[in-house]
């Protein structure tokens, strides 16, 4: 019985425990290293979408140009 009471006296109070949890939560929210990685990922994704849109647009136009050139060459023969 005395060991249980001795342990109870050594354990932190609920107020100190909540302070520690609050401190760790604030530290977690202040940490911006993960946010920076996410921002770089979003920038890369945006660039990829822009490249895909440009390639699709130019690809269709280039196909039309080469088709008209091919048709013109075949008519000359």
mmCIF file of the N, C-alpha and C atoms, coordinates in Angstrom:
data_MODEL
# 
_entry.id   MODEL 
# 
loop_
_atom_site.group_PDB 
_atom_site.id 
_atom_site.type_symbol 
_atom_site.label_atom_id 
_atom_site.label_alt_id 
_atom_site.label_comp_id 
_atom_site.label_asym_id 
_atom_site.label_entity_id 
_atom_site.label_seq_id 
_atom_site.pdbx_PDB_ins_code 
_atom_site.Cartn_x 
_atom_site.Cartn_y 
_atom_site.Cartn_z 
_atom_site.occupancy 
_atom_site.B_iso_or_equiv 
_atom_site.pdbx_formal_charge 
_atom_site.auth_seq_id 
_atom_site.auth_comp_id 
_atom_site.auth_asym_id 
_atom_site.auth_atom_id 
_atom_site.pdbx_PDB_model_num 
ATOM 1   N N  . UNK A 1 1  ? 0.820  -1.191 0.000    1.00 0.00 ? 1  UNK A N  1 
ATOM 2   C CA . UNK A 1 1  ? 0.000  0.000  0.000    1.00 0.00 ? 1  UNK A CA 1 
ATOM 3   C C  . UNK A 1 1  ? 0.860  1.250  0.000    1.00 0.00 ? 1  UNK A C  1 
ATOM 4   N N  . UNK A 1 2  ? 1.967  1.221  0.686    1.00 0.00 ? 2  UNK A N  1 
ATOM 5   C CA . UNK A 1 2  ? 2.817  2.400  0.758    1.00 0.00 ? 2  UNK A CA 1 
ATOM 6   C C  . UNK A 1 2  ? 3.495  2.674  -0.585   1.00 0.00 ? 2  UNK A C  1 
ATOM 7   N N  . UNK A 1 3  ? 3.749  1.612  -1.364   1.00 0.00 ? 3  UNK A N  1 
ATOM 8   C CA . UNK A 1 3  ? 4.374  1.814  -2.679   1.00 0.00 ? 3  UNK A CA 1 
ATOM 9   C C  . UNK A 1 3  ? 3.422  2.554  -3.628   1.00 0.00 ? 3  UNK A C  1 
ATOM 10  N N  . UNK A 1 4  ? 2.159  2.223  -3.559   1.00 0.00 ? 4  UNK A N  1 
ATOM 11  C CA . UNK A 1 4  ? 1.172  2.882  -4.419   1.00 0.00 ? 4  UNK A CA 1 
ATOM 12  C C  . UNK A 1 4  ? 1.095  4.369  -4.079   1.00 0.00 ? 4  UNK A C  1 
ATOM 13  N N  . UNK A 1 5  ? 1.073  4.685  -2.804   1.00 0.00 ? 5  UNK A N  1 
ATOM 14  C CA . UNK A 1 5  ? 1.015  6.093  -2.397   1.00 0.00 ? 5  UNK A CA 1 
ATOM 15  C C  . UNK A 1 5  ? 2.300  6.827  -2.789   1.00 0.00 ? 5  UNK A C  1 
ATOM 16  N N  . UNK A 1 6  ? 3.438  6.143  -2.703   1.00 0.00 ? 6  UNK A N  1 
ATOM 17  C CA . UNK A 1 6  ? 4.703  6.777  -3.082   1.00 0.00 ? 6  UNK A CA 1 
ATOM 18  C C  . UNK A 1 6  ? 4.721  7.077  -4.577   1.00 0.00 ? 6  UNK A C  1 
ATOM 19  N N  . UNK A 1 7  ? 4.210  6.164  -5.385   1.00 0.00 ? 7  UNK A N  1 
ATOM 20  C CA . UNK A 1 7  ? 4.139  6.403  -6.831   1.00 0.00 ? 7  UNK A CA 1 
ATOM 21  C C  . UNK A 1 7  ? 3.180  7.546  -7.154   1.00 0.00 ? 7  UNK A C  1 
ATOM 22  N N  . UNK A 1 8  ? 2.071  7.588  -6.441   1.00 0.00 ? 8  UNK A N  1 
ATOM 23  C CA . UNK A 1 8  ? 1.087  8.637  -6.675   1.00 0.00 ? 8  UNK A CA 1 
ATOM 24  C C  . UNK A 1 8  ? 1.686  10.008 -6.373   1.00 0.00 ? 8  UNK A C  1 
ATOM 25  N N  . UNK A 1 9  ? 2.537  10.099 -5.391   1.00 0.00 ? 9  UNK A N  1 
ATOM 26  C CA . UNK A 1 9  ? 3.145  11.377 -5.045   1.00 0.00 ? 9  UNK A CA 1 
ATOM 27  C C  . UNK A 1 9  ? 4.173  11.804 -6.096   1.00 0.00 ? 9  UNK A C  1 
ATOM 28  N N  . UNK A 1 10 ? 4.818  10.831 -6.767   1.00 0.00 ? 10 UNK A N  1 
ATOM 29  C CA . UNK A 1 10 ? 5.842  11.157 -7.745   1.00 0.00 ? 10 UNK A CA 1 
ATOM 30  C C  . UNK A 1 10 ? 5.269  11.485 -9.124   1.00 0.00 ? 10 UNK A C  1 
ATOM 31  N N  . UNK A 1 11 ? 4.059  11.079 -9.414   1.00 0.00 ? 11 UNK A N  1 
ATOM 32  C CA . UNK A 1 11 ? 3.486  11.328 -10.733  1.00 0.00 ? 11 UNK A CA 1 
ATOM 33  C C  . UNK A 1 11 ? 3.115  12.802 -10.864  1.00 0.00 ? 11 UNK A C  1 
ATOM 34  N N  . UNK A 1 12 ? 3.241  13.359 -12.081  1.00 0.00 ? 12 UNK A N  1 
ATOM 35  C CA . UNK A 1 12 ? 2.917  14.779 -12.258  1.00 0.00 ? 12 UNK A CA 1 
ATOM 36  C C  . UNK A 1 12 ? 1.441  15.026 -12.068  1.00 0.00 ? 12 UNK A C  1 
ATOM 37  N N  . UNK A 1 13 ? 1.129  16.223 -11.680  1.00 0.00 ? 13 UNK A N  1 
ATOM 38  C CA . UNK A 1 13 ? -0.270 16.573 -11.482  1.00 0.00 ? 13 UNK A CA 1 
ATOM 39  C C  . UNK A 1 13 ? -0.954 16.717 -12.838  1.00 0.00 ? 13 UNK A C  1 
ATOM 40  N N  . UNK A 1 14 ? -2.274 16.646 -12.866  1.00 0.00 ? 14 UNK A N  1 
ATOM 41  C CA . UNK A 1 14 ? -2.992 16.815 -14.137  1.00 0.00 ? 14 UNK A CA 1 
ATOM 42  C C  . UNK A 1 14 ? -2.721 18.164 -14.793  1.00 0.00 ? 14 UNK A C  1 
ATOM 43  N N  . UNK A 1 15 ? -2.461 19.185 -13.983  1.00 0.00 ? 15 UNK A N  1 
ATOM 44  C CA . UNK A 1 15 ? -2.189 20.516 -14.536  1.00 0.00 ? 15 UNK A CA 1 
ATOM 45  C C  . UNK A 1 15 ? -0.868 20.489 -15.301  1.00 0.00 ? 15 UNK A C  1 
ATOM 46  N N  . UNK A 1 16 ? 0.155  19.876 -14.722  1.00 0.00 ? 16 UNK A N  1 
ATOM 47  C CA . UNK A 1 16 ? 1.460  19.785 -15.386  1.00 0.00 ? 16 UNK A CA 1 
ATOM 48  C C  . UNK A 1 16 ? 1.341  18.912 -16.629  1.00 0.00 ? 16 UNK A C  1 
ATOM 49  N N  . UNK A 1 17 ? 0.588  17.822 -16.529  1.00 0.00 ? 17 UNK A N  1 
ATOM 50  C CA . UNK A 1 17 ? 0.396  16.943 -17.682  1.00 0.00 ? 17 UNK A CA 1 
ATOM 51  C C  . UNK A 1 17 ? -0.280 17.659 -18.836  1.00 0.00 ? 17 UNK A C  1 
ATOM 52  N N  . UNK A 1 18 ? -1.301 18.457 -18.532  1.00 0.00 ? 18 UNK A N  1 
ATOM 53  C CA . UNK A 1 18 ? -1.989 19.187 -19.604  1.00 0.00 ? 18 UNK A CA 1 
ATOM 54  C C  . UNK A 1 18 ? -1.087 20.272 -20.186  1.00 0.00 ? 18 UNK A C  1 
ATOM 55  N N  . UNK A 1 19 ? -0.228 20.859 -19.350  1.00 0.00 ? 19 UNK A N  1 
ATOM 56  C CA . UNK A 1 19 ? 0.725  21.847 -19.847  1.00 0.00 ? 19 UNK A CA 1 
ATOM 57  C C  . UNK A 1 19 ? 1.703  21.203 -20.821  1.00 0.00 ? 19 UNK A C  1 
ATOM 58  N N  . UNK A 1 20 ? 2.171  20.011 -20.500  1.00 0.00 ? 20 UNK A N  1 
ATOM 59  C CA . UNK A 1 20 ? 3.108  19.299 -21.379  1.00 0.00 ? 20 UNK A CA 1 
ATOM 60  C C  . UNK A 1 20 ? 2.436  18.956 -22.703  1.00 0.00 ? 20 UNK A C  1 
ATOM 61  N N  . UNK A 1 21 ? 1.201  18.468 -22.652  1.00 0.00 ? 21 UNK A N  1 
ATOM 62  C CA . UNK A 1 21 ? 0.469  18.133 -23.877  1.00 0.00 ? 21 UNK A CA 1 
ATOM 63  C C  . UNK A 1 21 ? 0.253  19.388 -24.715  1.00 0.00 ? 21 UNK A C  1 
ATOM 64  N N  . UNK A 1 22 ? -0.126 20.490 -24.073  1.00 0.00 ? 22 UNK A N  1 
ATOM 65  C CA . UNK A 1 22 ? -0.340 21.749 -24.789  1.00 0.00 ? 22 UNK A CA 1 
ATOM 66  C C  . UNK A 1 22 ? 0.962  22.236 -25.434  1.00 0.00 ? 22 UNK A C  1 
ATOM 67  N N  . UNK A 1 23 ? 2.078  22.113 -24.708  1.00 0.00 ? 23 UNK A N  1 
ATOM 68  C CA . UNK A 1 23 ? 3.370  22.535 -25.249  1.00 0.00 ? 23 UNK A CA 1 
ATOM 69  C C  . UNK A 1 23 ? 3.735  21.705 -26.481  1.00 0.00 ? 23 UNK A C  1 
ATOM 70  N N  . UNK A 1 24 ? 3.553  20.395 -26.414  1.00 0.00 ? 24 UNK A N  1 
ATOM 71  C CA . UNK A 1 24 ? 3.863  19.542 -27.563  1.00 0.00 ? 24 UNK A CA 1 
ATOM 72  C C  . UNK A 1 24 ? 2.929  19.840 -28.745  1.00 0.00 ? 24 UNK A C  1 
ATOM 73  N N  . UNK A 1 25 ? 1.672  20.123 -28.470  1.00 0.00 ? 25 UNK A N  1 
ATOM 74  C CA . UNK A 1 25 ? 0.731  20.455 -29.540  1.00 0.00 ? 25 UNK A CA 1 
ATOM 75  C C  . UNK A 1 25 ? 1.131  21.758 -30.222  1.00 0.00 ? 25 UNK A C  1 
ATOM 76  N N  . UNK A 1 26 ? 1.531  22.756 -29.441  1.00 0.00 ? 26 UNK A N  1 
ATOM 77  C CA . UNK A 1 26 ? 1.962  24.028 -30.027  1.00 0.00 ? 26 UNK A CA 1 
ATOM 78  C C  . UNK A 1 26 ? 3.251  23.863 -30.822  1.00 0.00 ? 26 UNK A C  1 
ATOM 79  N N  . UNK A 1 27 ? 4.176  23.054 -30.307  1.00 0.00 ? 27 UNK A N  1 
ATOM 80  C CA . UNK A 1 27 ? 5.412  22.782 -31.050  1.00 0.00 ? 27 UNK A CA 1 
ATOM 81  C C  . UNK A 1 27 ? 5.104  22.108 -32.379  1.00 0.00 ? 27 UNK A C  1 
ATOM 82  N N  . UNK A 1 28 ? 4.157  21.178 -32.365  1.00 0.00 ? 28 UNK A N  1 
ATOM 83  C CA . UNK A 1 28 ? 3.768  20.476 -33.593  1.00 0.00 ? 28 UNK A CA 1 
ATOM 84  C C  . UNK A 1 28 ? 3.162  21.455 -34.598  1.00 0.00 ? 28 UNK A C  1 
ATOM 85  N N  . UNK A 1 29 ? 2.321  22.359 -34.137  1.00 0.00 ? 29 UNK A N  1 
ATOM 86  C CA . UNK A 1 29 ? 1.681  23.320 -35.034  1.00 0.00 ? 29 UNK A CA 1 
ATOM 87  C C  . UNK A 1 29 ? 2.673  24.350 -35.572  1.00 0.00 ? 29 UNK A C  1 
ATOM 88  N N  . UNK A 1 30 ? 3.708  24.667 -34.810  1.00 0.00 ? 30 UNK A N  1 
ATOM 89  C CA . UNK A 1 30 ? 4.707  25.633 -35.258  1.00 0.00 ? 30 UNK A CA 1 
ATOM 90  C C  . UNK A 1 30 ? 5.704  25.026 -36.244  1.00 0.00 ? 30 UNK A C  1 
ATOM 91  N N  . UNK A 1 31 ? 5.831  23.704 -36.251  1.00 0.00 ? 31 UNK A N  1 
ATOM 92  C CA . UNK A 1 31 ? 6.786  23.040 -37.136  1.00 0.00 ? 31 UNK A CA 1 
ATOM 93  C C  . UNK A 1 31 ? 6.314  23.190 -38.577  1.00 0.00 ? 31 UNK A C  1 
ATOM 94  N N  . UNK A 1 32 ? 7.138  23.813 -39.423  1.00 0.00 ? 32 UNK A N  1 
ATOM 95  C CA . UNK A 1 32 ? 6.739  24.094 -40.799  1.00 0.00 ? 32 UNK A CA 1 
ATOM 96  C C  . UNK A 1 32 ? 7.514  23.269 -41.820  1.00 0.00 ? 32 UNK A C  1 
ATOM 97  N N  . UNK A 1 33 ? 8.305  22.315 -41.412  1.00 0.00 ? 33 UNK A N  1 
ATOM 98  C CA . UNK A 1 33 ? 9.105  21.553 -42.376  1.00 0.00 ? 33 UNK A CA 1 
ATOM 99  C C  . UNK A 1 33 ? 8.217  20.710 -43.287  1.00 0.00 ? 33 UNK A C  1 
ATOM 100 N N  . UNK A 1 34 ? 7.169  20.126 -42.779  1.00 0.00 ? 34 UNK A N  1 
ATOM 101 C CA . UNK A 1 34 ? 6.258  19.355 -43.612  1.00 0.00 ? 34 UNK A CA 1 
ATOM 102 C C  . UNK A 1 34 ? 5.460  20.234 -44.558  1.00 0.00 ? 34 UNK A C  1 
ATOM 103 N N  . UNK A 1 35 ? 5.096  21.420 -44.104  1.00 0.00 ? 35 UNK A N  1 
ATOM 104 C CA . UNK A 1 35 ? 4.337  22.348 -44.945  1.00 0.00 ? 35 UNK A CA 1 
ATOM 105 C C  . UNK A 1 35 ? 5.161  22.786 -46.149  1.00 0.00 ? 35 UNK A C  1 
ATOM 106 N N  . UNK A 1 36 ? 6.464  22.977 -45.946  1.00 0.00 ? 36 UNK A N  1 
ATOM 107 C CA . UNK A 1 36 ? 7.331  23.376 -47.060  1.00 0.00 ? 36 UNK A CA 1 
ATOM 108 C C  . UNK A 1 36 ? 7.384  22.282 -48.108  1.00 0.00 ? 36 UNK A C  1 
ATOM 109 N N  . UNK A 1 37 ? 7.492  21.037 -47.681  1.00 0.00 ? 37 UNK A N  1 
ATOM 110 C CA . UNK A 1 37 ? 7.518  19.923 -48.631  1.00 0.00 ? 37 UNK A CA 1 
ATOM 111 C C  . UNK A 1 37 ? 6.207  19.836 -49.407  1.00 0.00 ? 37 UNK A C  1 
ATOM 112 N N  . UNK A 1 38 ? 5.103  20.063 -48.729  1.00 0.00 ? 38 UNK A N  1 
ATOM 113 C CA . UNK A 1 38 ? 3.802  20.033 -49.398  1.00 0.00 ? 38 UNK A CA 1 
ATOM 114 C C  . UNK A 1 38 ? 3.698  21.169 -50.416  1.00 0.00 ? 38 UNK A C  1 
ATOM 115 N N  . UNK A 1 39 ? 4.217  22.344 -50.060  1.00 0.00 ? 39 UNK A N  1 
ATOM 116 C CA . UNK A 1 39 ? 4.179  23.468 -50.996  1.00 0.00 ? 39 UNK A CA 1 
ATOM 117 C C  . UNK A 1 39 ? 4.984  23.154 -52.254  1.00 0.00 ? 39 UNK A C  1 
ATOM 118 N N  . UNK A 1 40 ? 6.164  22.591 -52.093  1.00 0.00 ? 40 UNK A N  1 
ATOM 119 C CA . UNK A 1 40 ? 6.966  22.218 -53.261  1.00 0.00 ? 40 UNK A CA 1 
ATOM 120 C C  . UNK A 1 40 ? 6.246  21.167 -54.106  1.00 0.00 ? 40 UNK A C  1 
ATOM 121 N N  . UNK A 1 41 ? 5.582  20.235 -53.471  1.00 0.00 ? 41 UNK A N  1 
ATOM 122 C CA . UNK A 1 41 ? 4.819  19.227 -54.203  1.00 0.00 ? 41 UNK A CA 1 
ATOM 123 C C  . UNK A 1 41 ? 3.684  19.838 -54.998  1.00 0.00 ? 41 UNK A C  1 
ATOM 124 N N  . UNK A 1 42 ? 2.989  20.807 -54.395  1.00 0.00 ? 42 UNK A N  1 
ATOM 125 C CA . UNK A 1 42 ? 1.893  21.484 -55.108  1.00 0.00 ? 42 UNK A CA 1 
ATOM 126 C C  . UNK A 1 42 ? 2.416  22.304 -56.286  1.00 0.00 ? 42 UNK A C  1 
ATOM 127 N N  . UNK A 1 43 ? 3.563  22.944 -56.115  1.00 0.00 ? 43 UNK A N  1 
ATOM 128 C CA . UNK A 1 43 ? 4.160  23.705 -57.220  1.00 0.00 ? 43 UNK A CA 1 
ATOM 129 C C  . UNK A 1 43 ? 4.529  22.761 -58.362  1.00 0.00 ? 43 UNK A C  1 
ATOM 130 N N  . UNK A 1 44 ? 5.152  21.628 -58.027  1.00 0.00 ? 44 UNK A N  1 
ATOM 131 C CA . UNK A 1 44 ? 5.528  20.654 -59.060  1.00 0.00 ? 44 UNK A CA 1 
ATOM 132 C C  . UNK A 1 44 ? 4.298  20.107 -59.774  1.00 0.00 ? 44 UNK A C  1 
ATOM 133 N N  . UNK A 1 45 ? 3.225  19.849 -59.027  1.00 0.00 ? 45 UNK A N  1 
ATOM 134 C CA . UNK A 1 45 ? 1.997  19.351 -59.644  1.00 0.00 ? 45 UNK A CA 1 
ATOM 135 C C  . UNK A 1 45 ? 1.389  20.400 -60.572  1.00 0.00 ? 45 UNK A C  1 
ATOM 136 N N  . UNK A 1 46 ? 1.420  21.653 -60.170  1.00 0.00 ? 46 UNK A N  1 
ATOM 137 C CA . UNK A 1 46 ? 0.902  22.724 -61.024  1.00 0.00 ? 46 UNK A CA 1 
ATOM 138 C C  . UNK A 1 46 ? 1.691  22.865 -62.311  1.00 0.00 ? 46 UNK A C  1 
ATOM 139 N N  . UNK A 1 47 ? 3.007  22.775 -62.211  1.00 0.00 ? 47 UNK A N  1 
ATOM 140 C CA . UNK A 1 47 ? 3.848  22.843 -63.408  1.00 0.00 ? 47 UNK A CA 1 
ATOM 141 C C  . UNK A 1 47 ? 3.573  21.666 -64.326  1.00 0.00 ? 47 UNK A C  1 
ATOM 142 N N  . UNK A 1 48 ? 3.406  20.476 -63.741  1.00 0.00 ? 48 UNK A N  1 
ATOM 143 C CA . UNK A 1 48 ? 3.116  19.286 -64.554  1.00 0.00 ? 48 UNK A CA 1 
ATOM 144 C C  . UNK A 1 48 ? 1.792  19.434 -65.295  1.00 0.00 ? 48 UNK A C  1 
ATOM 145 N N  . UNK A 1 49 ? 0.775  19.963 -64.626  1.00 0.00 ? 49 UNK A N  1 
ATOM 146 C CA . UNK A 1 49 ? -0.527 20.161 -65.275  1.00 0.00 ? 49 UNK A CA 1 
ATOM 147 C C  . UNK A 1 49 ? -0.403 21.161 -66.424  1.00 0.00 ? 49 UNK A C  1 
ATOM 148 N N  . UNK A 1 50 ? 0.364  22.231 -66.204  1.00 0.00 ? 50 UNK A N  1 
ATOM 149 C CA . UNK A 1 50 ? 0.556  23.227 -67.265  1.00 0.00 ? 50 UNK A CA 1 
ATOM 150 C C  . UNK A 1 50 ? 1.273  22.618 -68.464  1.00 0.00 ? 50 UNK A C  1 
ATOM 151 N N  . UNK A 1 51 ? 2.298  21.819 -68.212  1.00 0.00 ? 51 UNK A N  1 
ATOM 152 C CA . UNK A 1 51 ? 3.040  21.177 -69.307  1.00 0.00 ? 51 UNK A CA 1 
ATOM 153 C C  . UNK A 1 51 ? 2.135  20.228 -70.083  1.00 0.00 ? 51 UNK A C  1 
ATOM 154 N N  . UNK A 1 52 ? 1.334  19.445 -69.372  1.00 0.00 ? 52 UNK A N  1 
ATOM 155 C CA . UNK A 1 52 ? 0.426  18.500 -70.038  1.00 0.00 ? 52 UNK A CA 1 
ATOM 156 C C  . UNK A 1 52 ? -0.583 19.249 -70.912  1.00 0.00 ? 52 UNK A C  1 
ATOM 157 N N  . UNK A 1 53 ? -1.120 20.356 -70.403  1.00 0.00 ? 53 UNK A N  1 
ATOM 158 C CA . UNK A 1 53 ? -2.089 21.139 -71.183  1.00 0.00 ? 53 UNK A CA 1 
ATOM 159 C C  . UNK A 1 53 ? -1.440 21.720 -72.441  1.00 0.00 ? 53 UNK A C  1 
ATOM 160 N N  . UNK A 1 54 ? -0.237 22.232 -72.308  1.00 0.00 ? 54 UNK A N  1 
ATOM 161 C CA . UNK A 1 54 ? 0.464  22.813 -73.465  1.00 0.00 ? 54 UNK A CA 1 
ATOM 162 C C  . UNK A 1 54 ? 0.785  21.739 -74.491  1.00 0.00 ? 54 UNK A C  1 
ATOM 163 N N  . UNK A 1 55 ? 1.275  20.590 -74.030  1.00 0.00 ? 55 UNK A N  1 
ATOM 164 C CA . UNK A 1 55 ? 1.626  19.504 -74.955  1.00 0.00 ? 55 UNK A CA 1 
ATOM 165 C C  . UNK A 1 55 ? 0.388  18.994 -75.682  1.00 0.00 ? 55 UNK A C  1 
ATOM 166 N N  . UNK A 1 56 ? -0.725 18.859 -74.983  1.00 0.00 ? 56 UNK A N  1 
ATOM 167 C CA . UNK A 1 56 ? -1.955 18.408 -75.639  1.00 0.00 ? 56 UNK A CA 1 
ATOM 168 C C  . UNK A 1 56 ? -2.421 19.408 -76.692  1.00 0.00 ? 56 UNK A C  1 
ATOM 169 N N  . UNK A 1 57 ? -2.345 20.681 -76.381  1.00 0.00 ? 57 UNK A N  1 
ATOM 170 C CA . UNK A 1 57 ? -2.762 21.706 -77.334  1.00 0.00 ? 57 UNK A CA 1 
ATOM 171 C C  . UNK A 1 57 ? -1.839 21.727 -78.553  1.00 0.00 ? 57 UNK A C  1 
ATOM 172 N N  . UNK A 1 58 ? -0.545 21.791 -78.301  1.00 0.00 ? 58 UNK A N  1 
ATOM 173 C CA . UNK A 1 58 ? 0.408  21.829 -79.412  1.00 0.00 ? 58 UNK A CA 1 
ATOM 174 C C  . UNK A 1 58 ? 0.433  20.515 -80.181  1.00 0.00 ? 58 UNK A C  1 
ATOM 175 N N  . UNK A 1 59 ? 0.224  19.419 -79.482  1.00 0.00 ? 59 UNK A N  1 
ATOM 176 C CA . UNK A 1 59 ? 0.209  18.114 -80.150  1.00 0.00 ? 59 UNK A CA 1 
ATOM 177 C C  . UNK A 1 59 ? -0.893 18.028 -81.179  1.00 0.00 ? 59 UNK A C  1 
ATOM 178 N N  . UNK A 1 60 ? -2.058 18.512 -80.839  1.00 0.00 ? 60 UNK A N  1 
ATOM 179 C CA . UNK A 1 60 ? -3.176 18.511 -81.788  1.00 0.00 ? 60 UNK A CA 1 
ATOM 180 C C  . UNK A 1 60 ? -2.905 19.415 -82.977  1.00 0.00 ? 60 UNK A C  1 
ATOM 181 N N  . UNK A 1 61 ? -2.320 20.576 -82.727  1.00 0.00 ? 61 UNK A N  1 
ATOM 182 C CA . UNK A 1 61 ? -1.994 21.504 -83.813  1.00 0.00 ? 61 UNK A CA 1 
ATOM 183 C C  . UNK A 1 61 ? -0.904 20.933 -84.718  1.00 0.00 ? 61 UNK A C  1 
ATOM 184 N N  . UNK A 1 62 ? 0.112  20.323 -84.107  1.00 0.00 ? 62 UNK A N  1 
ATOM 185 C CA . UNK A 1 62 ? 1.178  19.719 -84.918  1.00 0.00 ? 62 UNK A CA 1 
ATOM 186 C C  . UNK A 1 62 ? 0.655  18.569 -85.764  1.00 0.00 ? 62 UNK A C  1 
ATOM 187 N N  . UNK A 1 63 ? -0.271 17.798 -85.219  1.00 0.00 ? 63 UNK A N  1 
ATOM 188 C CA . UNK A 1 63 ? -0.860 16.697 -85.987  1.00 0.00 ? 63 UNK A CA 1 
ATOM 189 C C  . UNK A 1 63 ? -1.578 17.248 -87.222  1.00 0.00 ? 63 UNK A C  1 
ATOM 190 N N  . UNK A 1 64 ? -2.338 18.323 -87.028  1.00 0.00 ? 64 UNK A N  1 
ATOM 191 C CA . UNK A 1 64 ? -3.050 18.937 -88.162  1.00 0.00 ? 64 UNK A CA 1 
ATOM 192 C C  . UNK A 1 64 ? -2.067 19.462 -89.207  1.00 0.00 ? 64 UNK A C  1 
ATOM 193 N N  . UNK A 1 65 ? -0.975 20.082 -88.765  1.00 0.00 ? 65 UNK A N  1 
ATOM 194 C CA . UNK A 1 65 ? 0.025  20.618 -89.701  1.00 0.00 ? 65 UNK A CA 1 
ATOM 195 C C  . UNK A 1 65 ? 0.660  19.502 -90.506  1.00 0.00 ? 65 UNK A C  1 
ATOM 196 N N  . UNK A 1 66 ? 1.080  18.435 -89.843  1.00 0.00 ? 66 UNK A N  1 
ATOM 197 C CA . UNK A 1 66 ? 1.729  17.328 -90.552  1.00 0.00 ? 66 UNK A CA 1 
ATOM 198 C C  . UNK A 1 66 ? 0.751  16.584 -91.463  1.00 0.00 ? 66 UNK A C  1 
ATOM 199 N N  . UNK A 1 67 ? -0.506 16.518 -91.056  1.00 0.00 ? 67 UNK A N  1 
ATOM 200 C CA . UNK A 1 67 ? -1.513 15.890 -91.915  1.00 0.00 ? 67 UNK A CA 1 
ATOM 201 C C  . UNK A 1 67 ? -1.701 16.702 -93.195  1.00 0.00 ? 67 UNK A C  1 
ATOM 202 N N  . UNK A 1 68 ? -1.763 18.021 -93.065  1.00 0.00 ? 68 UNK A N  1 
ATOM 203 C CA . UNK A 1 68 ? -1.930 18.860 -94.261  1.00 0.00 ? 68 UNK A CA 1 
ATOM 204 C C  . UNK A 1 68 ? -0.694 18.800 -95.152  1.00 0.00 ? 68 UNK A C  1 
ATOM 205 N N  . UNK A 1 69 ? 0.497  18.730 -94.578  1.00 0.00 ? 69 UNK A N  1 
ATOM 206 C CA . UNK A 1 69 ? 1.725  18.594 -95.368  1.00 0.00 ? 69 UNK A CA 1 
ATOM 207 C C  . UNK A 1 69 ? 1.729  17.253 -96.102  1.00 0.00 ? 69 UNK A C  1 
ATOM 208 N N  . UNK A 1 70 ? 1.353  16.199 -95.391  1.00 0.00 ? 70 UNK A N  1 
ATOM 209 C CA . UNK A 1 70 ? 1.326  14.874 -95.995  1.00 0.00 ? 70 UNK A CA 1 
ATOM 210 C C  . UNK A 1 70 ? 0.303  14.805 -97.128  1.00 0.00 ? 70 UNK A C  1 
ATOM 211 N N  . UNK A 1 71 ? -0.850 15.410 -96.928  1.00 0.00 ? 71 UNK A N  1 
ATOM 212 C CA . UNK A 1 71 ? -1.888 15.434 -97.966  1.00 0.00 ? 71 UNK A CA 1 
ATOM 213 C C  . UNK A 1 71 ? -1.397 16.227 -99.182  1.00 0.00 ? 71 UNK A C  1 
ATOM 214 N N  . UNK A 1 72 ? -0.734 17.348 -98.940  1.00 0.00 ? 72 UNK A N  1 
ATOM 215 C CA . UNK A 1 72 ? -0.210 18.158 -100.026 1.00 0.00 ? 72 UNK A CA 1 
ATOM 216 C C  . UNK A 1 72 ? 0.877  17.418 -100.813 1.00 0.00 ? 72 UNK A C  1 
ATOM 217 N N  . UNK A 1 73 ? 1.731  16.670 -100.133 1.00 0.00 ? 73 UNK A N  1 
ATOM 218 C CA . UNK A 1 73 ? 2.780  15.919 -100.814 1.00 0.00 ? 73 UNK A CA 1 
ATOM 219 C C  . UNK A 1 73 ? 2.195  14.760 -101.644 1.00 0.00 ? 73 UNK A C  1 
ATOM 220 N N  . UNK A 1 74 ? 1.138  14.152 -101.118 1.00 0.00 ? 74 UNK A N  1 
ATOM 221 C CA . UNK A 1 74 ? 0.536  13.034 -101.842 1.00 0.00 ? 74 UNK A CA 1 
ATOM 222 C C  . UNK A 1 74 ? -0.197 13.520 -103.088 1.00 0.00 ? 74 UNK A C  1 
ATOM 223 N N  . UNK A 1 75 ? -0.755 14.707 -103.056 1.00 0.00 ? 75 UNK A N  1 
ATOM 224 C CA . UNK A 1 75 ? -1.479 15.248 -104.209 1.00 0.00 ? 75 UNK A CA 1 
ATOM 225 C C  . UNK A 1 75 ? -0.499 15.640 -105.330 1.00 0.00 ? 75 UNK A C  1 
ATOM 226 N N  . UNK A 1 76 ? 0.733  16.020 -104.950 1.00 0.00 ? 76 UNK A N  1 
ATOM 227 C CA . UNK A 1 76 ? 1.718  16.389 -105.972 1.00 0.00 ? 76 UNK A CA 1 
ATOM 228 C C  . UNK A 1 76 ? 2.205  15.181 -106.758 1.00 0.00 ? 76 UNK A C  1 
ATOM 229 N N  . UNK A 1 77 ? 2.157  14.014 -106.174 1.00 0.00 ? 77 UNK A N  1 
ATOM 230 C CA . UNK A 1 77 ? 2.653  12.805 -106.851 1.00 0.00 ? 77 UNK A CA 1 
ATOM 231 C C  . UNK A 1 77 ? 1.634  12.261 -107.764 1.00 0.00 ? 77 UNK A C  1 
# 
